[in-house]
Amino acid sequence: MNWERVKGSWNQSKGTIRKQWGKLTDDDVDKIAGERDILVGRIQERYGIAKDEAERQVKDWEATGRM
């Protein structure tokens, strides 16, 4: 799935982001604003995981096409 598509439909993507990563707050999601690198960073912070793991999770989520 194309990340530009996610950015373009960010309001619709917010729900799937929150469903996938429930520890992200509404404020987190608003600050992410469709930026993939910020999403990875917020996942890393909220879940206390390494950047590589956060990247893998986002990549896996992208591959599902549920974005």
PyMOL commands that set and color helices and strands:
alter all, ss='L'
color gray80, all
select helices_A, chain A and resi 3-8+10-20+26-32+36-47+51-64
alter helices_A, ss='H'
color red, helices_A
deselect
rebuild
show_as cartoon
